[in-house]
């Protein structure tokens, strides 16, 4: 079994464009390749949008070299991108956008949600692509709540967004092997998550308290498990909501700046040149 390597915390909250509050849980700037293939994790909210709020969110911006995964717990977003992908995603829905060689997109609170207001909470995850796929075709997957299977356990429930849990496969198409699991675990219960030896395994605790053996973790903590061993166990000390991420590492150089994550500095410069020339918008 894998053991806990360390717990990472970022307690400061900030804004990403018009989204606020946002907690930057992990970033390759801080942790490098430790969390490969996962590059970034932002926890947006929880917060409340007032009825009649102005247009808010992240307006048009480019990406190249990776994928963005947006998991909506509360609220509603509207997505549009230059590859033709787009739509509305609400509570329980997931948007999986593969930027690959490049897209320009926007993510805004929907008009209906802005008119009525309400609670919002979302996760945005950035997933790296291997070098051979970084300049491939963009792709957009809109995964509705009804598309995502739920494994009911005596110890809670697991929504399988990508990969597999107890023989149940999630709907997301991925470029590398990974599991993305949205988990509910009641107090004083345990759950076991299967991973392969050498895989990255991460647990982000949205709410509640967890323990890894004798090591407790408070809400907002990110557990980074050791690479050696297959599988790991968590125990809920309170009712918990957690995101479990695991998968095969991409052991390649990471060179990223702003909205572009490539392998070399020269590739990042080329991405900026292509964006200025309008080559990411077609």
Buried (B, 14 or more C-beta within 10 A) or exposed (E): EBEBBEBBEBEEBEEBBBBEBBBBBBBBEEBEBBBBBBBBBBBBBBBEBEEEBEEBBBEEBBBBBBBBBBBBBBBBBBBBBBBEBBEBBBBBBBBBBBBBBBBBBBBBBBEEBBEEBBEBBBBBBBBBBBBEBBBBEBBBBBBBBEBBBBBEBEBBBBBBBBBEBEEEEBBBEBBBBBBBBBBBBBEEBEBEBBBBEEBBBBBBBBEBBBBBEEEEBEBBBBBBBEBEBEBBEBBBBBBBBBBBBBBBBBEBEBBBEEBBBBBEEEBBBBBBEBBEEEBBBE
